[in-house]
Amino acid sequence: MQFEGKTVVVTGGAKGIGSACTRAFHKEGASVAVLDRDAGGIELADSLGARAIFIHCDVSREAEVSAAMSEVSSLLGGPDILVNNAGIQRYTTVTETTEEEWDLVMNVNLKSAFLCAKHAIPRMQERGAGVIVNISSVQAFISQKTVAPYVTSKTALLGLTRSIAVDYGPQIRCVAVCPGTVDTPMLRDAIQLSPDPEAVYQECMDMHLVKRIGTPEEVAALILLVAGPQGGFFTGQAIRIDGGLGITIAGSKREEF
C-alpha cells in the first residue's frame, strides 16, 4: 500500500492507460479522482468504491479544471500526484490539418496538461511535495506519417515536463512517460479505420522488437514506479516504454545493409 494517504488525479482516467492507472493507484492505497468527459468513469469509480470519485471535466477548459481541483481538495485532500493522461489522435499532415483540428489536438493533449499542472502545483506545494507524470509518446522521438498534430503535441509535452521540473523542484518532481503502441480503445478505434484491421494490428506487433504491443497495465506499473518513493530520483526526464520501437535503423526490417 505504497500510496496510502495520497491523493491521485488521473485525467482521461475512464479507459485505456488512464483506467489502468486509476485501478493500480487505488489498489496501492491511494484515493483517486478520475477527470474525464467519458461517463464510463462513473462506473469505474463506483466499481472501486471507497477512495474513488469521478468528476466530469473538460480538461482543456481552465474554469472546469480549476473547479475540479477544488472539488478534489475538498473531497479527498491533495492532490499529491497528477497523471496528465488525457489525449486524442488525428491522422493528418500539416497541409491537411484544419485550424480547428490543430487546436483540438493541442488543447486536449497539451493545454490540458498545462492547466492541470497550473492548478495542482499550488496545492502540492501546500502539502510539501508532489509528482506530475505527463503521458507523452514514443512519437516524441520518432514518427509515423500523417500524425502531425499528435506528434507536435506529444513532443511539446517533453518541454513542459522539463520546465515544471526546473521551476518547481525539489518540492515537485515531473516526469514524462512515453509509451509505444499500447492496446487501448484509441488504438482499436484507429485500426478500424483501415481496410484490413487484422493486418494493421499484426504490423503494430511486428514493428516492436518484443513482437507484441504493450498493455495499459505495463504502462501503469511504470507510472507507479516513477511517482512512488522508489522513483524519487526521477525528474525532468522522458522515459520510453516502447518495446524497442524505432531502435533498428530507420525502422527497417532488413537483416543486412
Secondary structure by P-SEA (a helix, b strand, c coil): cccccbbbbbcccccaaaaaaaaaaaaaccbbbbbccccaaaaaaaaacccbbbbbcccccaaaaaaaaaaaaaccccccbbbcccbbbbbbccccccaaaaaaaaaaccaaaaaaaaaaaaaaaaaccbbbbbbccccccccccccaaaaaaaaaaaaaaaaaaaaccccbbbbbbbbcccccaaaaaaaaacccaaaaaaaaaaaccccccccaaaaaaaaaaaacccccccccbbbbccccccccccccccccc
